[in-house]
Amino acid sequence: MGIRHQLLRAGIHEDDLPSSWLPAIIAAMEKWLITTPDGLKYVAGLFNFDIKPGEEDKNYLLVDNVNYTTIPLKTSQVWFFEGALVDGIPIPLMNVEKVPPLPQLELEISESAKNKCDNCGIVSHCTKELLDPITDNLVSLCNYCVTFHEHPRVNENGGWQVCERCTTLKCKNHPVPTRKRG
């Protein structure tokens, strides 16, 4: 097994490396690499690929053209890698034709619906329809106004982390300082 050979070459003693551990070590490493942001960044670094998370103001849908099904995805489930390997060597992309997606699966991306916040007036993808317990009316509020609403039954539906990971930097409620906005 290639991994065992590499570990032995790295100085791990044969007796310290039970062969029954290797499948578990490989499975744990694989899971870490493909299911955590740190693992994905590590892989991107190995191959010198650019990596971008899915954007908060987009909707992502996994389309299975074989079984004719679609699965809505959370933004946190989508990562974009861009790069090329030539004979195993990472090469930056410059005028390289992109390989089309496999015909069985496609990633469909569309703009999220944007609605006006009844409180601050911003038009955003993060608005939610909520029953305001004070007025007993249905209101459309952006995440910022939900998070800082005076009533706990409203503000428990928001969270500052939603604004922190949002990719819409031009939003007046985005926590990134103004000088960094695009």
N, C-alpha and C positions, 0 to 999 in steps of 0.2 A: 504494500500500500504506500502511495507516495507521501502521505502525511507522516506516517510512521518513520519512513526513511529520513524525512526532513527533521523530525524531532530528534532522532538518533544523531544525525549530523550536527545538530545544534548543541549536543552534549548531554542530552537526557539519557540516563542509564537505562538499559534494556529492562531491568527488574522494576524500575519506577514507572513503566509504561505498559500496564496490562492491556492486551489487545481488545478486551471487552469494553474498555473505556473509549476507544477511538470513535465508534459510531455515536456515542453520546456527546463527545467533545465536538465532533463535526456537526451534529444536529443543533447543538446549542449555538455554535458559531454561526451557522447558516441562519438560524432564527434571528439572532442579534443583528446580522448584516442586513437582512431584508425587512425587518419589522420595526426597527428603531431609527429615529433620525440620526443618532450618532453612528450607527452601523452603515446607513446609506451614505453619510458624509465620508466615512472611512473608505467605502468602496469607490466613491467618486474620486477621492484623493489618490487611491492606488492607481487609477486609470487616467488621472489628470482630466476628468470629465467635469463639465459645468453641471451643477445640480441646482434645481429650483423646486420649491414646494408648490403644490397646487395653489391657485389664487382664491382668496376668500370670496371675491365677487363673481366667481364662475360656478356653474353647475357641471358636475362630471357624471357621466353615465357610461357604464361598461356594457357594450352591446355584443352579445354572443350570436353571431350569424349562423351558427350551426343549429343551436337549440331554439333560436328565435326568442331569446329572453334579454331583458335589460335589467341592470342592477344599478340603482343610484348609489353614488359614492360620496363619502365625506371628503372635504378638501384635504384633511390630514392623511387620507389614504393614497393621495396622488403625488408622485414625485417625478420630475422630468430630468433625465440625464442626457447630456449631449457630448459626444466625443467619438473618437475612432481609435481602433487598434489595428496596426499594420504589423504583421508578423509578431504579434504579442507586445509591440511597443506602443505606448500611448502617443497619439499624434493630435495636436489641436485641429479643430475643423476649420477649413478655409475652402469654400467653393466645392465641398464634397456633396454629391447628390445624396439626399436622404433616402433611406430604404423604406419602402411603403410598409404599413402595418400588416401583420398576418391577416389573411382573409377571415379567419375564424373569429377573431376578437378585434374590436375597434374601440377606441376611446372617443366618445362624443363630448365636445365641450361647447357650452353655450353661455351667454351672459345671464346672470341671475336677474330676476325681476327686481326692479327698484320701485320703492314706494316712498311717499312723503311722510315724515314724522309729524304727528299732530302736535307735538310739544315744541320742538326747536325748528321745524320746517325743512330740515335737511332731506334730500332725496337720496336714499341709500338702499343697498341690498340687505342690510341687517335689520330692517324693520320687522316688528312682530305685532300681530293683532292680539291685544289683551283686553280683558275686562278690567276697567279702572274701578277699584273698590270704593273710591271716594265719590265718583260721579255716577257709577253703575252703568257707564257707557262703554261700548267697544271702541278702543283707540288703537291707532297705529303708532308705535314708538320705536325709535332706533335703539340699538343696544346701549348707547351712551345714556339716553334718557331713561331706559329701563333700569340700568345699573344704579343710577343715582336718584331714582324715584323715591319719594318720601314714604311710600307704603311698602312694607316688607313682602306682601304677597305679589307685588309687581317686581321689585328689585331682585327677588330670588330667581327671576327668569333671565337675568342678564349676567354679565361677568366681564370684568376689565380685561381678562385674557383674550376675549373675542376681539376687542379693539387692538390689543398688543400684537396679535398675529395677523391682523387684517392687512392686505396688500394694497388697499386703496389709500395711499399716502397723502393724497390731496384732500381727504376728508378733514373738515375742521375739528372733528373730535379725535383724530388719530393721535396717539401719545408720542409719536416721533416728533422731535423738535422741528419747528418751522424751517430752519436753515437746511435741514436734510431732505425736505420734501421735494418731489420731482415735478 
